[in-house]
Amino acid sequence: MTPPPASRTAVPESRRAALGTLLVLAAAVLWGTTGTAATFAPGVGPLAIGAAAMGIGGLLQALTAAPLLGAARRQLASSRWTVGLGGAAVAAYPLAFYSSMHLAGVAVGTVVSIGSAPLASAAIERVADGRRLSSRWMAGAGVALAGTVLLCVAEAAAAGDDGGRQPGAVAAGVLLGLVAGVTYALYSWTAHRLMQRGIPARAAMGATFGVGGAALMPVLVLTGAPLLESSTNAAVGLYMALVPMFAGYLFFGWGLARVLPSTATTLSLVEPVVAAVLAGLILGERLPVAGWIGAGLVLAGLLVLTLPSPHRPGRRGQRHG
């Protein structure tokens, strides 16, 4: 007896989503190393770190995807506004993200930037694509976001992170964190939109990040002199560009081809968990009990999102999660 179409596609689709989940989580693990890496170059400012990491990493994305970019040039030309919007978001994201952490502290900057991205992604998908939020997504994202907040608040309390900061600087850092969250969600959505139009993942990411990387080069020229002042600073800049940004966004792009942007940005909430663990192992920072509870909530929320759910015919493409 021939199985119905839904039965034939359910298993491959679940495997596709599972692979996408693993790829996005791998990217988030690599991104979680950036905070610890940056501590080895304290004299390098946030704009230089951001421009070097995303700028060089973005140009490498475009360079290594050159054959695919050439093959997809007509599709990319017809989607030039989407590519341009994504490239502008890529250029703005690292400047806002690293400046947010510099002004408001690592914990506050991270929780606002990373924590606001899933909400921004959901809003973009709702407005641009008409996609409704499922109760499963809202539950998983809510638990993970609560855990992220608890984790970062615990870190800030333990380290006295905001003790010497001026309220105006913290407020500016929070606003920049919101900008970072929105731009992260925006370039994730534009890249996913390009892939939906039949453009290969490498070409979509190469075009988007190539435009963003090129836009960041003037910022790197103006602010990047400290990166050349010592071999350690240079090594940190190269690591940030090659590992978390280049390799990390390769994984992220492959994952985006298999899961929704809002799911991908929610999965990336594992980043501050990895950052906290590395800070303890490498920098000797001790995470309070509340922080471990927060990390557990993040993982629990992601588990809700990633566990297989029963297939519901007729609802695919309408609801999220």
HELIX and SHEET records of a PDB file:
HELIX    1   1 PRO A    5  TRP A   31  1                                  27    
HELIX    2   2 THR A   34  ALA A   38  1                                   5    
HELIX    3   3 PRO A   46  GLY A   50  1                                   5    
HELIX    4   4 ALA A   51  ILE A   56  3                                   6    
HELIX    5   5 GLY A   57  THR A   64  1                                   8    
HELIX    6   6 ALA A   66  ALA A   71  1                                   6    
HELIX    7   7 ARG A   73  SER A   78  1                                   6    
HELIX    8   8 ARG A   80  ALA A  104  1                                  25    
HELIX    9   9 VAL A  106  ILE A  124  1                                  19    
HELIX   10  10 GLU A  125  ASP A  129  3                                   5    
HELIX   11  11 SER A  135  ALA A  159  1                                  25    
HELIX   12  12 PRO A  167  GLN A  196  1                                  30    
HELIX   13  13 ALA A  201  THR A  223  1                                  23    
HELIX   14  14 ALA A  225  LEU A  228  5                                   4    
HELIX   15  15 SER A  231  MET A  240  1                                  10    
HELIX   16  16 ALA A  241  ALA A  247  3                                   7    
HELIX   17  17 GLY A  248  LEU A  256  1                                   9    
HELIX   18  18 PRO A  261  LEU A  267  1                                   7    
HELIX   19  19 VAL A  270  ILE A  282  1                                  13    
HELIX   20  20 VAL A  289  THR A  306  1                                  18    
SHEET    1   A 2 ARG A 132  LEU A 133  0                                        
SHEET    2   A 2 ARG A 319  HIS A 320  1                                        
END                                                                             
